[in-house]
Amino acid sequence: MELIELNAKTRETSGKGAARKLRKNNAFPAIVYGAETEPVMISVDNSEFDRVIRENGSTGLFFNLKIEGDSGKGKIAMLKDVQMDTFGLNYLHIDLHEINMDTKVTVSVPVETVGVSVGVKEGGLLQVIRRELDVICKPADTPDNIRIDITALEVGDAVHVEDIDLGEAIEIPHEVNFTVITIGAPTVEEAVEEEDEFMEEGEIEAAPAAEEASAE
């Protein structure tokens, strides 16, 4: 788990007019809520948040939230929701969930493959069914990613949730037979191309034999 520092300011007003005013100043509205605390309305600098997302993605992010005027140590919060405009260019609003470091949370973690499978080398197709998986654990135990070694997978093989071991501290709340990765068979077009190549080679080999027979 990595804590990313994020600066924010408190805001007293809400609504479309207040949001437009924030955006004119290169900021956007956000809210921080938690099970044991009252929701806090804040604003976040657009450029700062955009840099964070570009460098870290938007999945499984934890922030050390520094709110201007707050004399405390800051809030530890998890990114729960991001709203953007229709064109995906500007941030409209984000939800942050304040967390307790001793309480388990549910976080989406990206799946990454390691190596090149035997099946792919033989012409099979790597299919990542789920690019992200939910995990339940304490914030400090949250993995940056779930790395799955696919080197030994052959055509027709699959990786299910029950095959992934993240240790006792981390639970994957999906069915044990939930498929994450498969190595599919070559496509029909590839199979036809291979068959055509085989036929062409056979025709080339058969041609000299036919010429010899006609000469006799």
For each residue, the residues with C-beta under 8 A, 3 or more apart:
1: 62 139 140 141 142 144
2: 56 62 144
3: 62 63 64 76
4: 52 56 61 62 63 64
5: 63 64 66
6: 44 48 49 52 63 64 65 66
7: 44 45 48 66 68
8: 30 42 43 44 65 66 67 68
9: 27 42 43 67 68 69
10: 40 41 42 43 67 68 69 70
11: 14 18 22 29 41 42 43
12: 41
13: 17 18
14: 11 18 19 29 41
15: 18 19
16: 19 20
17: 13 20 21
18: 11 13 14 15 21 22 29
19: 14 15 16 22 23 28 29 92 93
20: 16 17 23 24
21: 17 18 24 25
22: 11 18 19 25 27 28 29 43
23: 19 20 26 27 28 46 90
24: 20 21
25: 21 22
26: 23 45 46 47
27: 9 22 23 43 44 45 46
28: 19 22 23 43 44 46 49 90 91 92 93 94
29: 11 14 18 19 22 41 42 43 92 93
30: 8 41 42 43 44 93 94 95 96
31: 39 40 41 42 93 94 95 96
32: 37 39 40 42 65 75 77 96 97 98
33: 37 39 40 95 96 97 98
34: 37 77 97 98 99
35:
36: 100
37: 32 33 34 40 98
38:
39: 31 32 33
40: 10 31 32 33 37 67
41: 10 11 12 14 29 30 31
42: 8 9 10 11 29 30 31 32 67
43: 8 9 10 11 22 27 28 29 30
44: 6 7 8 27 28 30 48 49 91 94
45: 7 26 27 48 49
46: 23 26 27 28 49 50 90 91
47: 26 50 51
48: 6 7 44 45 51 52
49: 6 28 44 45 46 52 53 91 94
50: 46 47 53 54 91
51: 47 48 54 55
52: 4 6 48 49 55 56 61
53: 49 50 56 57 58 82
54: 50 51
55: 51 52
56: 2 4 52 53 61
57: 53 61 110
58: 53 61 79 82
59: 108 109 110 132
60: 107 108 109 110 142 144
61: 4 52 56 57 58 78 79
62: 1 2 3 4 76 77 78 79 99 139 142
63: 3 4 5 6 76 77 78 79 96
64: 3 4 5 6 74 75 76
65: 6 8 32 74 75 76 77 96
66: 5 6 7 8 70 74
67: 8 9 10 40 42 70 74 75
68: 7 8 9 10
69: 9 10
70: 10 66 67 74 75
71:
72: 75
73:
74: 64 65 66 67 70
75: 32 64 65 67 70 72 96 98
76: 3 62 63 64 65 98 99 101 139
77: 32 34 62 63 65 96 97 98 99
78: 61 62 63 96 97 99 105 107 139
79: 58 61 62 63 82 94 95 96
80: 95 96 97
81: 93 94 95
82: 53 58 79 91 94
83: 91 92 93 94
84: 88 89 90 91 92
85: 88 89 90 92
86:
87: 90
88: 84 85
89: 84 85
90: 23 28 46 84 85 87
91: 28 44 46 49 50 82 83 84 94
92: 19 28 29 83 84 85
93: 19 28 29 30 31 81 83
94: 28 30 31 44 49 79 81 82 83 91
95: 30 31 33 79 80 81
96: 30 31 32 33 63 65 75 77 78 79 80
97: 32 33 34 77 78 80 105
98: 32 33 34 37 75 76 77
99: 34 62 76 77 78 103 105 139
100: 36 103
101: 76 138 139 140
102: 138
103: 99 100 138
104: 136 137 138
105: 78 97 99 136 137 138 139 142
106: 134 135 136 173
107: 60 78 134 135 136 137 142
108: 59 60 132 133 134
109: 59 60 132 133 134 135 142 143 144 145 146
110: 57 59 60 131 132 145 146
111: 128 130 131 132 133 145 146 148 180 181
112: 145 146 147 148
113: 126 128 147 148 149 150 181
114: 147 148 149 150 151
115: 149 150 151
116: 120 121 150 151
117: 120 121 124 126 150 151 152 153 154 157 183
118: 121 122 151 152 153 154
119: 122 124 126 153 154 155 156 157 183
120: 116 117 123 124 125 126 183
121: 116 117 118
122: 118 119 154 155
123: 120 155 186 190
124: 117 119 120 154 155 183 184 185 186
125: 120 183 184 185 186 187
126: 113 117 119 120 150 181 183 184
127: 181 182 183 184
128: 111 113 131 180 181
129: 179 180 181 182
130: 111 133 178 179 180
131: 110 111 128
132: 59 108 109 110 111
133: 108 109 111 130 146 161 164 172 174 180
134: 106 107 108 109 172 173 174
135: 106 107 109 142 143 146 166 170 171 172 173
136: 104 105 106 107 170 171 172 173
137: 104 105 107 141 142 169 170 171
138: 101 102 103 104 105 141 142 169
139: 1 62 76 78 99 101 105 142
140: 1 101
141: 1 137 138 169 170
142: 1 60 62 105 107 109 135 137 138 139 170
143: 109 135 146 166 170
144: 1 2 60 109
145: 109 110 111 112
146: 109 110 111 112 133 135 143 164 166
147: 112 113 114
148: 111 112 113 114 159 164 180 181
149: 113 114 115 152
150: 113 114 115 116 117 126 153 159 181 183
151: 114 115 116 117 118
152: 117 118 149
153: 117 118 119 150 157 158 159 181 183
154: 117 118 119 122 124 157 183
155: 119 122 123 124 183 184 185 186
156: 119 183 185
157: 117 119 153 154 182 183
158: 153 179 180 181 182 183
159: 148 150 153 163 164 179 180 181 182
160: 163 164 176 177 178 179 180
161: 133 164 172 174 175 176 177 178 180
162: 176 177
163: 159 160
164: 133 146 148 159 160 161 172 180
165:
166: 135 143 146 169 170 172
167: 170
168:
169: 137 138 141 166
170: 135 136 137 141 142 143 166 167
171: 135 136 137
172: 133 134 135 136 161 164 166
173: 106 134 135 136
174: 133 134 161 178
175: 161 178
176: 160 161 162
177: 160 161 162
178: 130 160 161 174 175
179: 129 130 158 159 160 182
180: 111 128 129 130 133 148 158 159 160 161 164
181: 111 113 126 127 128 129 148 150 153 158 159
182: 127 129 157 158 159 179
183: 117 119 120 124 125 126 127 150 153 154 155 156 157 158
184: 124 125 126 127 155
185: 124 125 155 156
186: 123 124 125 155 190 191 194
187: 125 190 191
188: 191 192
189: 192 193
190: 123 186 187 193 194
191: 186 187 188 194 195
192: 188 189 195 196
193: 189 190 196 197
194: 186 190 191 197 198
195: 191 192 198 199
196: 192 193 199 200
197: 193 194 200 201
198: 194 195 201 202
199: 195 196 202 203
200: 196 197 203 204
201: 197 198 204 205
202: 198 199 205 206
203: 199 200 206 207
204: 200 201 207
205: 201 202 208 209
206: 202 203 209 210
207: 203 204 210 211
208: 205 211 212
209: 205 206 212 213
210: 206 207 213 214
211: 207 208 214 215
212: 208 209 215 216
213: 209 210 216
214: 210 211
215: 211 212
216: 212 213
